[in-house]
Amino acid sequence: MKTKLALFAIVLAVSGQVGAQDYAFKVLANKGKNELKAGDSWQQLKVGTTLKKEDELRISENAYLGLVHVTGKAIEVRKAGKYKVMDLAKEVKEPANVLNKYTDFILSANTGPKNTLVATGAVDRGGSAIKVYLPRPELAIVFGDKVTINWEEDKALAPFVVVFKSMFGDELASMETADNFLVVDLSNKNFMNEDNIIVTVESKTNKNKISDEYTLKRLSKADKERIKTEFTKIAATTSEPTAINKMAIAAFFEQNSLLIDAIPYYQEAIKLAPDVPDYKEFYNDFLLRYSIKAKK
């Protein structure tokens, strides 16, 4: 069965085919008792539902609706009331066709079976290890300077110490946090000459609780320039700080195998729409898909 993120891919994949399509939007995310009037009858809205221009929507109180236009442009509806799909379509001023090229990969990534093992490239310490949400070494390539490192939450083990080392075992930096995440700036002088950085997370109060070793690898200069050019295009079409736009950026990084860069955008989408379960499911599916998180 396809995951909900696969539906996200399907929704965006229709971009660039405006002339061949007879609908205006597809539903990406839905919360509440929202309804669609197609013809003479009202029906419950569901993720993946197709909306034609002649259709009408009825949005309930405290609801949410994330829509992707046939051109690829995403909009959100939160205000209760009735809406004509034709009027919503008029709000789409500019097409966002730049999103199209990132959809085929997302769709194919979600049609296969999920790997349920945490793939770290290191020895699994079982129950004694702190589980860090970073991918295996070959997928641990980083585009941006700001990297968010997350691990399984366990307040009993806090505070945590995140240790950064060179490939030769020399300590580059050590940072303490009471949270289950840390944002590190790789442009810092401690890291600027390192292309491969080894990361471990340990409990300050229980030295037996330590993670496996994880790797952060810098993107090559040539690839970084290429990604930067593409990212500038997609950022321009997703500048509005909405959950659905953050999802689009996450999809961009995932398609380019920059999983570490995708993670904070999934998390931002959840923060911007914490009451919409779909975005939490998108993120969870992503973590499972790359074995960053083990299936329980």
N, C-alpha and C positions, 0 to 999 in steps of 0.2 A: 504494500500500500504506500502511496506517495505521502510524504510528510507535508505539513502545512507550508514549509518553506518551499517545497516543490510547487505548491500552488502560487507562491509569490513569483517563482520563475515563470510559470505559465502566464500569470497576469501581465508581467512585464514583457514577455516574449512577443506579445501581439503588437508591440510598438513598431512603427514603420510600415504597417500593413493597413493603414487607415482606409484606403480606397477599397480594400477587399473585405472589410468587416462591416457588419450591420448593427453594431452595438457601440455604446459610448464608454461604458466603464465595466470593470470587473471588481468584485469585492475582495479585498485583501485581508482585512481584519474587521471583526464585527463583535460588538458587545451590546447587550440589551435586547428588548423585544422590538426590533426594527422590522418593518414590513415593506414589501414591494407590491405595487399594483401593476400587474401586467394584463392588459385587457380590462375585464370587469371585476376580477377577483383579487383580494389581498392575500399574500402568502408570506411566510416567515423568510427573512433574509438569511443566507448562509454564505460562508467563505467560498469564493469561486463563482458566486452567482453572476450572471451576465445581465447588465442593465442597458436597455435600449433607450434612445432619446425620447420616445413617446411614453415611457414608463413614469411612474410616480413613486416616491418614497414617503414612508411615515416613520419618523425617528422618535423613539420614546425618551422619557426623562432620564437623565444621567447615562445616556447611551454614547456609543462611539461607532463611527463607521469610517474605515480607511478604504479609499477608492483609488484605482489606477486607471487613468484614461487610456483609450486605445493608442494614443501617441506615446504613452509611457509616463506622462506627468501624473504625480500623485497628489491627492487632496484628502483632507480629513473633514468629517462632519460631526459636530458634537451638540449643536443646539437642537432641542426638540422641536418637532413640527413637521409639516408636509413640504416636500420638495419635488419639483419637476426635474427629471434627469436632464432635460434639455437646458434648463437654467444653470444647473451645475456644470454642464459641459461648456457653457459660455465663460465660466471662470478660468478655464484653461486657456491662457493667453498665448503661451509658447509651447511647442512640442518639446519633449525631452528625449528625443530619439537616441541620444548618446547612451542611454541605458540598455539599448537593444543588444549590443555586442557582449553583454555580460550575463545573458540569460541562459544560453544553451548549456554552459558549464554547470550552472546551478541546477537546472532540470536534470541533467544526467547524474549529478552527484547525489540526488535524492531518490533515484529510482532503484538503486541497488540495495542489498541488505546492509544493515548497520553492524559495524564492528563494536563489540561491547567491552573490549579490553582497553585499559589505559596504556597507550603506546608511548613510552618515554625514551626508549633507546637505552635504558639503564636497568639494573637489577631491581626487581620488585621486592621491596622489603615487607610486603604484606601489610598487616595491621599496624605496624610500627611507623610506617611512612606517612608523612604529610602529603596529601594529594594536591599537586600544583596543576592548575589549568593552563598548561602550555603544551604545544604539540611536540611530536618526536623530532629529532634533530634535523632531518631532511626537510621538514616543513616549518622550521623555526626561524625563517628569514624575516627580517624586520625592515620596513620602509621608513617609518617615522622615527624621530628622535625620542619622543615620549612613548614609553612602553608601560602598559598596565599588567602587572603580575598578580594573578588571583590564586587563591588556594582554598581548600575545603574549610568551611568555618567550624571552629571548635574553640569557644571562649575559654574553656578550661586550660588550653595550651598557651593563651596569650600572656604576655606580649611575644611577638615573633621577631626573629632576626633573619634578614635576607642577606646572604653573603654572595658577593660577585668575585669570580676568580678568572685569571687568564687560562688559556689552554695548557699552560705549563704549571698551573697550580698556584701561581702568585695571587695573593688577595688584592683585589682592586678597590673594593669598598665593602662596608658592612652597614646596614641600615635597620633600625628598629621601628616596629609599628605595633599598635594594639589592635589594628584592623586585620581583616583577612585579605588584604590587597595592598599593593604598593605601586606607586607611579614613579618610574625612574627615568631620568633624562640622560640619554646616551651621548649627548653633546658635551656632557661634563668632562672636565680634563682627565678624570680618572679612567674614562672609557674611550676617549677620542682616538687612541692609537690601536684599539682592539677591534678586530673583525669578528672574532668568536669569543663570546663571554659565557662562562659557566655559572649557573645560578642554583643555589640551594636555599631552602627555607627551613628553619629550625625553631623549636620552642625554646624560649629563654629560660623557662622554669623547669623544663623536662628535656634534658640533653638526649634522651633516647628517642625523642620524637623529631625526626629530621626527614626531609624529602629526598627523593632521588635527585641526581644531577640533571639539570635541564640546560639547554643551549639557546643563546640568542646570537643569530648570525646577521651581520649587516648585508644589505643588498649591494650588489656591485654598482659602481658609479654610473655605468652605462644603463643598467636596468633601472636605477633610481631616477634618472632623467626621463626615461621612457614612461615610467609609472607616474611621475610628477606631471607630465604633459597630459596624460589621460585623466588623472585625478582632478586637475584644474578644470577640465571640461565637465566632469560629473558634479563637482562641487558647485559649479555655477548654476546648475539646474536643480540642485537640492539645497540651496542656501537657507531656506526657511527651516527653523529648528523644530521639526515635527518628527514624531516617531517613525512615520512611514518613509521620510527622507533619510533618516539614520539607517533604516533597514536597507535602503538602496545603496548607500555607501558601504555598508557591511558586505553586501552582495558583490560590489565592485572589488573589494580587497580579497574576498574569498575566491572569486574567479581567477584572480592573479596569484593565488596560492600564498597570500600574505595573511595567514590566519591570525597571527598575533595582532596585526593592525585592525583586523575585522572585529575582534572581541570588544573593544571599548564602544564601538558603534552599536553593536547588539545591546550592550548594557545601557547606552544612552537612550535607545528606543524604549527600553523597559522603564527607565526613569521618567521619560516624557509621557508615557501612557501606562502607568503602573496598574491601572484598573482594567487593562485589556489583556486577557490571558494569552491571546494569540502570539504576542511578541515574546512572552516568556517561553512559549513552546518553540518558536523559531530558534531562540538561543539554545535551548536544551537540545534540539535536534542537531544543531551545528556542532555542539560539544561531543555528542554521541557519534556523529558522522565521521569525525576525525579521531575518535578514540581519545579525546582530550579528557573526557569524563567517562567513568564506567557506568554501564546501565545497571540500575538497582532492581 
